[in-house]
Amino acid sequence: MKRCEITGKGITFGHSISHAHNMNKRIWKPNLQPVKVEINGQLTKIKVCVKMLRSLKAADSVEIDRILKKNATTLSPRINKILSK
């Protein structure tokens, strides 16, 4: 399933509504991009949404650690395993 490994943003469900108010079920997928990030001195390839990608590109290693701590409840199990080492 598509899910951002830092923010936890995933698929959203809803309806597309026509002008005549006909409703069709549809899903919205997050725009995930693979990016290499250094976590605890280890270069790791993760999938992040573009909103987080903008934050990571402008951040240095100290700010990346701060971002990961801020989103500690939504981190993927793979990143939690790397952080616990």
Secondary structure, DSSP 4 states (H G I P E B T S, - for coil): --B-TTT--B-EEEEEE-TT--EEEEEE---EEEEEEEETTEEEEEEEEHHHHHHHHT--HHHHHHHHHHTTTT--HHHHHHHH-
